[in-house]
Amino acid sequence: MATTTAAASNAAFRKQLNKVYGFYTGGFIAFVVILAILEQLGLNRDWIGFIFLMATIALYAGIGIMSRTTDAAEYYVAGRRVPAIYNGMATGADWMSAASFIGMAGTLYLTGYSGLAFIMGWTGGYVLVALFLAPYLRKFGQFTIPDFLGERYGGNVPRFLGIVAAILCSFTYVVSQIYGVGIITSRLTGVAFEIGVFLGLGGILVCSFLGGMRAVTWTQVAQYIILIIAYMIPVVWLSVKQTSVPVPQLVYGYQMERVTALEEKLIKDPKELEVRKVFADQAAALGEKLKDPKAALAADRAAAEKKLADLKAGNALASQLTAAEKELAAVPKDEAAAVKAWTAAKTAAEARDKPLAGMPRHGQIFSGDPKGDAKAQTTFDNSRRNFLALIFCLMVGTAALPHILMRYYTTPSVKEARQSVTWSLFFIFLLYFTAPALAVLVKYEMFSAVVGASFDSLPYWISAWNKVDPALLSVADMNKDGLLQLGEIKIGGDIVVLATPAIGGLPYVISGLVAAGGLAAALSTADGLLLTIANALSHDLYYKMIDPNAPTARRVMLSKILLLVVALAAAFVASQKPADILFLVSAAFSFAASAFFPALVLGIFWKRASSIGAVAGMVVGLGVTFYYMATTQPWLRSVFGVTSPIADNIWWDISPIAAGVFGVPLGFATIVIVSLLTPAPSAKVQELVEHVRYPNLAGRAA
C-alpha cells in the first residue's frame, strides 16, 4: 500500500513538474520574441542587455525563494525525489560551465582538432560515471563524496582528505565561473568588470544560500532550458545563412573543406605576409633591446622625455601632450621591469609572426609530421601523446568531480540514478555535438566576411568587445593599408560564442539571449560548486568530525554562512583577473582524478580496500600530480620558488595540465599494495560493499 501511494505521489509530482517547466519554456520564448519586437521598435541595446540580466537573475532568485528550506535532506540532497530526466537536465546545467558554454567552441576555433580532446574527455567521463560510480554511490546513501569516503573507509582521515581535495578542485573551478559571470554581466550592462562580478554573485547566492540543493536543482533545470535555446539559435542561423541547411552538424564536413581552402589562400596572401613581417621586425627590435637592457631603457626614457618636452615647447594640442605623457609613463621603471616587459612582448610578437595569426590549420590532426625529419616526428609524437593524456585526465576527472557526483544522491532510487546519467549524457551531447560545427561556421564567417573589411566600417561588435576587455578582442592596422587582415585580429576564445550572433548579423536581442545562456551556464555551475564547498565544511568537517550532536537547523545555517564567505572570497579572486586561471581550472580535473577516482572505484568494487590503503593512495596520487604541476607549470613554479630548469622536471614530455596521467595509476597501485599489507576492513564494511556491488543479495534496502 505504501509503495503504491509513493508511486502515485511521484507520478503526480512529475506531472506537476512537466506542467510548470512547459509553461516556463513557452513563457521564455515569448519573452525573447517580445524583446525582439521592441528592438525593432527602437528599444536601446543597453536596455535589452539590462532586461535580460535582471529578468534571468530575478527568475533564479524567485525559484530560490520558493525553494527555501532548513530541512537537512532537502538542503543537502533535494529530498531525494528528483526524477531522472530533470536530474539529467540539472546535471547538464551543472556541467555546462562557463568553460563549456563560452570556452568550448572558442577553444575549437583557436586550436582546431586538438580542442576535440576536451569534448571526448568530458563526454567520455559520463560513461565512467554510469558504469562505475553513480548507481553505487546512490546505494551507499550519503550526502557528499567526503561523507562516502568516511563511511566506506572508516575514521576521519579519509574524510578529511576528501574535504581538502573537494575544496582544492572546486574553488579554482568556481573562480573561473564567477570570472565568466563578470565578463557577461559587463557586456550586457556596460558596467565595469569588477562590478559585474558582484552583480552576478547575487544571482548565485540567492539560489544556493536559501534552498541548498533543492533550490539549486530546480534553478539548474530552468538554466539548462535557457542555455540550450541560446546556444542553438545562432549556430542554426549561421548554418542556414551559409548552406541553407538548418542542421549545423550535417554541414560540418562541408564547411571544413571551405575553411581549409580559405586557410590556404590566407597563408599565401601578400597582405598577411606584410603583417607577419611587422611582427617579425618587432620581435627582432625587442631582441636587440634585451641584449643591453640598461642602455636600451635609458634611450627609451630619454626619447620619451624629449618628445614630451618638444611638444610642450611647440604648444602642442592637449591630446598630443596627454598621449606623450602616457608614453613616458609606460616606460618600465627599472631594468628588471624592462626585461620582463620586453621578453613578454617579444614572445607575443613571435607568436603572431606565424601563418593564420598563430592558429593551426583547423583540420590538422597533430603538430609536426610523422613522415618528416626527426624534429617533426618528435613533435608529432609529443602532440599525440599529450592529446591522449589530456583525454584520459578529463575523462577520469569528470567521473570524480564532487559537485557532479553529488547530483546522483538526489534521485528517488538507484534505478533513476542510472537513468539520470543517461539523460545527463544526452543533454550534454546536444551542446557538445554542436560546438565543433559552431567553431567551423564562425571561422568561415570571420575568414570570408570580416577579414578584408575596411577599418572605417568594422562591425559594431568589435568595438563593443574591445571596450569590455582589450585582451579579449583587439584589432590594429599593423601594415597601415586600411584593411583588416587576419594577423591584425587578436581574439580570445572566451568571446567566440558570445559574439556569434553579431558575427552572423543577427538582431542584438539574440546577442542578449546568448549572453543570458552563458550567464545561466556560469551561475548553474557556480551554484553546484559553492554548495559542494560549503557542504564539505559544514556537513563533513563540522557535523561529522567536530560536533556530531549539532542540530539540523544549526548545520544548515552554518552551511549558508560558509557558502556566503566562500562566494565572496571567490568573487574577490575573480575580480583580480588572476593569471593562468584557465590552467588552474583545467588542472582541477587532474586533481579530482588523482585524489578521488582510485579511492572511489576500489571502495565500490574491491571490499579488501582498506582505510590506510585509501589514505596512502589519495596522498600519493594527489601529491605526485601536484608535484608535477608545481615543477613544470611556469606560474606555479614562480609561486613555489622552483628554479631548476623545466626540462629537468618533464616526464615523457607530458604537459602539466595532464599531470593526472601519473597520479591516477600510482593512486590505484598504492591503494592495492598498501591494502594487501594492512588489516582488512571490518566484516560489516565488507558486507556493505558486497550488498552495493551485488544488489540481489540480502541486505540494506537501496
N, C-alpha and C positions, 0 to 999 in steps of 0.2 A: 504493500500500500504506500509506504513511504517513498519507495523507488518510483512508483507511478506519479505520485504528487510532485516529486523533484523534477521528473522528466517533463511534466506538464508546465511546471513553473519555468524551466529552462526554455521550453518552446515558446511560451508567452513572452519571456524576456527577449529572446532572439527576434521574434516578430516585431516587438516594440522598437528594437534597435534598427531593424530594416526600414521601418516607417520613418523613424527620426532621421537617419542618415540619407534616406531617399529624398525627403523634403529639404534637407540641408544641401545636398548636391544640386537639386533644382534651383534652390534659392541662390546659391553661389553663382551658378551660371547666369541667372537673371541679373544678379548684381553686376557682373562683368559686362553684360550686354547694355545695361543702363548707363554704366560709366562710358562705354564706347559711344553711345548716342550723345551723351553730354559732352564728350570730347569733340565730336563733330559740330556741336552747337557752340563750341568756343571755350569749354572749361579749360582752365590753365593747367599745364603739365605738373607744376608743383602741387596743385590741389589734388590731382589724380594720385600722385605718389603718396601724399599725406593721407588721403582717404583710404587707400589700400593698407597702409601701415596701421592706422588707427582701427579700421574695421576688423582686420585679422587679429590684432592683439586683443581688441575688445571681445571678439568671439572666443579666443582661447581663455581669456580671463573669465568670461561667463561660464564656460564649461568647468573651469577650476572652482569657481564659487559654488556652482550647483553640486559639485562632487566633493566638497569639503568633508573631512571626516577625522575623527580621533580614534576610530577603531583600528587596532593593530593589523588584523587580517586585511581589512580594506586598504589601509595606508600602505602596507608593505607588498601585498600580492593581489590587490583589487578584489578581495573576497574569493579568489579562485573560481570565478564564474564568467570569464571572458570567452565567448565562443571562438572556435578555431579560426574562422575566416576573419573575424575582427582582430584577433590576436596577431594574425598574419599581416593585416594592414598596419597595425600598431608597430609591429616589429619592422616592417618595411620602412615606416617613417622614422623609427628609432635608428635604423641603419642608414637611411638616406641622409647622411650628414651634409654639412656644407661642402665637405670634400667630395662626396659622391655627386650631389646635385650641381654644385658650382664647378668643382675642380675636375671631375672625371672627363668630360668632353674636352675641357681645356688642356688637360694632360695629353689626351689623344691628339689634339690639334697641334701641340708643340712637339710631341715625341713620336707620333705615328705608331708603328707596330709595337714598339716596346711598351707603350702605355696599356696594351691589352693584358699585360701581366696583372694589372690591378683588377680588371674585370674578371679574369679567370680565377685569380686568387680569392677575391672577395665572394664571388658567386659560389665557387667550389667549397668555400668554408661552410656553407649551409648544408651541403651534402654530409660533411663530417658531423655537423650538429645533429642532423636527422638520424645518422647511423649510430653515433657513439655517445651522444650526450643528452639531448633534450628529454626524451621519454624517461630515461633512467634517473636523471636529476629530479624530474617531476615526481617520480615514485618515492624518492627519499623524503620529499615533502618539506624541505627547509625554506627559509625566506631569501637567503643570499648565497653566493659562492663561498665566502669565508665560513658561513654557517655550515655548509655541506662539508668542508674540509675539517671543521672542528668536530662534527658529529661522526664522520666516517673514520677519521684517524685518531680521534680522542685527544684531549688535552688542549691547552690554549696556544701552544707554539704553532701548530699548523694553521689555526685560526688567525693568529696574529700575522704570520707571514702572508696569509691570504689578504688580510686587511691592507698591509703595506703594498703588496703588488696591485691590488684593486685601485688604490689611490694613485699609485705611480702611473698606471695605464690611463685611468680616467681623467686625471687632472690635466695632463698635457692635451688630451683629446678635447676636453671641454673648452680650453683656452682657444683652440682653433675655431670652435663653433661660435664662440662669442665674438671672435675677430671677424668671422663671416657676417655675423649679425651687424657689426659696426659698419662694414662695407655696404651692405644692402640698405640699412637704415639711412646712411649718409647719402646714398644715391637716390633714395625715394624722397627724402625730405629736404636735402640740401644742407642739413646741419653738419657741424664738424664731426669727424670720425669718432673722437673720444666721447662726444655727447651721444652719438648714435649707439655706441656700445651700451651705455647705461639706459637708454630708452628701450632697446631691445631686451635688456636684462629684466625689465618689468614684466614683459610677456612670458619670460622663462619662469620667474619666481611665482607669479600668481597661480600657475597651474600646479607645479610640484610642491610649492610651500603649503597650499591649502589642503590639497586632497591626496598627496602622495601618488602611489601607483594607480589608484583609481582615477584620479583626475588626469594624470599623465596618459593613461591608456586611451581614454575617450577623446582627449585632445589630439593624440597622435593619429587616431583614425581620421579625424577631421583634417589634420595636417596632410595626411597622405593623399586624400582626395584633392586638396588644393595643389600639392606639388606635382602630382602626375598629370593633372589637366594643364598646369602651367608649363610643364616640360614638353608635352606632346604637341601643343598647338603650334609653336614656332617651327619645329622641325618638320611637321606635316606641311606647313605653309611653304617652307623652303623647298621641300620635295616637289610640291605641285608647281611652284614657280620655275624650278629648273628642269623638271622632267615631265610634268603633267600627271605624275603618279602620286596618289596620296598615301602611299605606304613607303616611308623612307627606308625601311630595312631592305626592301626589294631592289631599290636603285643604288644601294651602297656600292656594289661592284662596278656598276656603270660609271658612277661619278668618280670612283677611284681612278679609273682609266683616264678620265678627263683631267683630274688633278695632276696625274703623272705627266700628261702631255704639257700642261701649263708649267710644271716644275722644270721640265727640260728647256722650255722657252725662257723662263726667268733665269736659269743658271747661266745661259749664254747671252742674256740681254746686256748690251753695252752700257746702258744706264745703271744697271745693277752693279756692273764691274766698276763703274766710276765711284759708286757709293762705297764699295769694298775698299777701293784704293784710299779713300778719305780715312777710313778706319785704320787701314794698314799704316798710313802716314802718322796718324795719331799715336798708335802703339809704338812706332819707331821713335817718335819725338819723346814720348814718356820714357822709353828705354834709355835714351841719351841722358835725360834728367837723372835717372836713377843711378847712372854711373858716377855722378858727383852731385848728390842731392843738396849739399850745403851751398855750393856755388849756384846751382840752379834755383834754389829757394831765394837766395839773395837777389838774383837777377829778376825773378818774377815779382818780388816785392818792390824793387826799385822801379820796374817798368809800370806797375800799377800805381805807385805813388806819383811818378812823373806824369802819367796820363791824367790823374785827378788834378794835379797842380796846373797842367796846361789848360784843362777845361775851365778851371776857376779863373785863370789869368785871361782867358778869352771870353769871359762872361757867357759861358755855355748855358743851354736850357737846363731847367731844374731836373727834367727827366734824365738828361745825359749825366748830370752830376750824381744823381741817385744811382744810376747804373754803374758808374765808375766807383762809387763808394762801396757798392755791393761786391764789385770785382776785387777791390782791395781787401774787404773783409773775408772773402773766400780764400785768400792766400793762406796756406797752412801756417799754424802758429809757430811750429818748430820743425827741426829736421825729421824727428821721428814721425810726427803727424804727416809730413810731406811724403815720406817713404810709404807710409800706409795708404795714403790717398792716391798717390801716383801708381802704386802697384795694383790697387783695385781698379783704377781707371784703365791701366794697360791691359789687365786681364779682360775687362769688359770690351775694350776695343778689339782685342784679338778674337774674342768670341763672335763679334759681329762682322769680322773680316772673313766670312765664310759664306758659301752658297746658301740661298734661301734663308738669309738672316740667322744662320746658325742652326736652323731646324733640319733634321734628317729628312730624306725623301720619305713620304708617307708610307709607301709600300715596302720600304727596305726592312727586311726581317731583323737582322742583327748588324751591328757595326762591324767593320772590317770585311775581309773576303776569304772564304775557306780555300780558294784556289789562288790567292795572291802570294806575296812574299812572306817571309817569316813573321814580320811585324803585323801584317794584315791578318794572317792566320791566328796569331796570338790574340789580337783584338777581337776577332770573331769568336774564338773560344771563350774568352772572358765575358763577352757580351751575352752569349748564350747561357753560360754558367750562372751569371747574375740574374738573368731573366727567370730561369727555373728556380733559383734560390729564393727570389722575391715572391714568386707564386706560392712556393711552399710556406714561407713565413706568413703571407697574407691569409692563406687557407687555414693554417693551424691557429693563427692569431684570431681570426674571425670566430673560429669554433670555441675560443677560450675567453672572449671578451665578456667581462662580468655583466655589463649593462644589457647585453643581448641575451645571455643565458637566463638572467632574471625574468625575462618576459615569459618563459615557459613554465614558471611557477604559478602563473595567473589563470591557467586553463582549468576547467572543471574536472578533467580526467587525464590519465596517461594517454589514452587514445586521441583525445583532442590536442594534447601537446604534440604528438607525432603529426597529426593533420595540420596543425598550425605552422609547423616547419615547412610543409609542402606549400601552404598558402604564402608564407613569407618568401620562399624562393620564387614563386610566381609573380608576386607584386614587385620584388626587386628586379626580376628578369625584365619586366616591362620597361624599366628605365635603362638598365644596363645593356639590353639588346638594341636600344635606340641610340645610346651615346656615341658609338663608333660612326653611325650614319650622320649624326648631328655634326661631329667634328669634320667629316669629309665635306658635307654640304656647306658649312661655314667657310672652310678653306677654299672651296671653289668660288664662293661668293666674294671672298676677300681678293683672291688672285685675279678674278675676271672683272670685278666691278669697282673695287676700292683702289687697288694698285693701278697707278697710271692716272688717277684723278688729279685735278689741279688743286694746289694748296689754297687757292682763293675760293674753292667751292667744296671743301671737305664736308662730309656728313656731320650733322649736329652732334651725334653720339660720341664722336672722337673728342671734341672739346669738353663735353659733359663728363666723360670718364676721366679725362686729364685733370679736371678740377677736383674729382674725388680723391685721386692719388696718382701723381705722375709716374710712380713706379708700376702702376697697373697698365697704363697706356700713355705713350708719348710719341710724337712724331717731330721730325726736324728735317729741313731741306738741306741735306748734307752736301749735295753736289750743285746746289743753287740753280736748278733748272726749272723750278716752279711746279714740278710734278712729283707726286708721291710714289716712291719706289718701295718695294718690299723691305729692302735693307734699312729704310728710314723709319720703319714702324717698330717700336718696342712695345710688345703686348704681353701681359701676364695671363696665365691660364685661367685665373680666377674670374676674369670678366667675359670669357668667350660665351658662356651660356647666357649670362645676364644681358649681354649686348646683342645676342642673336636676333631678337625681334627688330631692333633698329637696323642691324646689318641687312636683314631681309626686307626692310621697308614697310614693316607692319605698323599700325597705329600705336601711339605711345601707351595706350591702355594695356596692350599686350606686354610691353616692357614692364609696366607696373605689375601685371599678373605674374610674370616670370620672377620678378624680384620678390613678390609675395610668396611664390613657391620656394624660392631659395631661403627666404626667412622661415618658412614652415619647416624646411629640412633642417636648418641650423637649430631652431628652437626645439624641435622634437628630440633631436639627439642630445642637445644640452640638458633638456629635462631628465632624460634617462641617465645621463652621466652624473649629474648633480645628485640625483636620487641614490645612485649607486654609492657615491662617496659618503653622503650623509647617513645612509643606512648601515654602511660598513662601520662607521664611527659610533652611531647611536645603538644599533642592534647588536653588532658583533663585538665591539670593544666595550661599550658601556654596560649593556644589559647582560651579555654572555660572560664577560670577563671581570667587570668591576662591581656591578650591583645586580645580581640575579633576581632580587626581590623588588626591583623598581616597578611601580605600577604602569599600566599601559599608557595612561594619559601623559605621564612624565616622559616615557620613552619617545612617544610621538612628538611631543613638544620639543624635546632635545634634538630630534632629527630635523625638525623645522628650523631651529636656531642654527644648527650646524650647516644646513643647506644654505641658509642666508649668508653665513660667514664665508663658506667656500665659493659661493656665487660671486660675492663682492671681490674676493681675492682673485678669482679667475678673470673677472672683468677688469680689474686693475692691471693684471699682467697683459691682457689682450690690448688694453688701451695704450700700452707702451710700444706696440708693434714689435714684439721680440723677434730677433733674428733666428733663422733656422726653425721656425715653428712648424713648417711642413715636414722637415726631417723628424722632429720630435713626435709629431702625430703619427707618422708612418712607423716610427720606432716603437710606438705603443703596441703594435701588433706583434713585434718580436718579443717585447716584454711579456705580453699576455700569453703568447705561445710557450715560451720557455718556463714561465712561472706556474701556469695553470694546467696546460694540456696533459703533460705526463701524469701529474697527480690526479687529475680528474678521470682520465681514461683508465689508468691502472686501479684507481679506487673503485671504479664501477665493475671492471671486468676481471680483476685479479684479487681474490679475497685474501691472499697472502701478503699483499702490500701493507707494510707496517707504518706506524706513525713516524719512527725515526727515519725510515726509508723515504717517506714523503717529504719530511723536513729537509733531509740531505739533498734530495732531488730538486726541490724548489730552490734551495740556496745555490746549488751548483749550476743549475740551468740558468737562473736569472743572473747569477754572478758572472758566469762566462759571457753571457750576452752583453751585460752592461760593461764588462771589462773591454770587450772587443770594440764596442762603440766608443768608449771613453778614450781609447788609444788610437783610433783610426778616423774619427769624425772631427774635422777642424774646430768646430765651435766647442764641442765637449773637451777636446784637448786643451783649449785655452782656459776653460772653466777649471779643469783639474790640474793645470800646470804641466801637462805632458810635453816633454821637449825632445824625446827620441824621434828619429825620422819615421814618418808614417810607413814607409816601405818596409821597415823592420818589424812592424806590427801586423801587416796584412797577411791573412791566411788564404792561400789559393785565390788571391785577387778578388775575394768576395767584398761587396760594398757594405759599409756599416749598417745600412738600412735593413739588410738581410742577415743580421747577426744571429737571429734566432735559429738559423740553419745549423749552428753549432750548439746552442743551448738546449734545443729540444731533444736531440738524440742523447746528449750527455745526461739530461734530466731523466730520461727513460732508463738509461743504463744504471745510473746511480740509485734510483729507487729499487730496481730489481736486485742489484748486488747487495745493497745495504739491508733490504728486507730479508733476503736469504740468510744474512749473517746476524740478524737480530730476532728477538722473540716474535712469534706470530701474533696477530691481533686476537682479541678475545673471541670466544665461541659465539657470543651474541653478535658481534660485528660481522663475523664471517657468515653467520646465518642470515643477517640482514642483506649482505651483498648477494648471497645465493638467491634470496627471495626477489631482489630487484632485478637480478640478471635472468632468473627463470621464473616468470610470473605465474606459471601453473602450479608451482609448489605452494604448499600451505604456508601461511604467514600473515603478516600485516596486510590489511586491505590497502589498495592503492589510493 
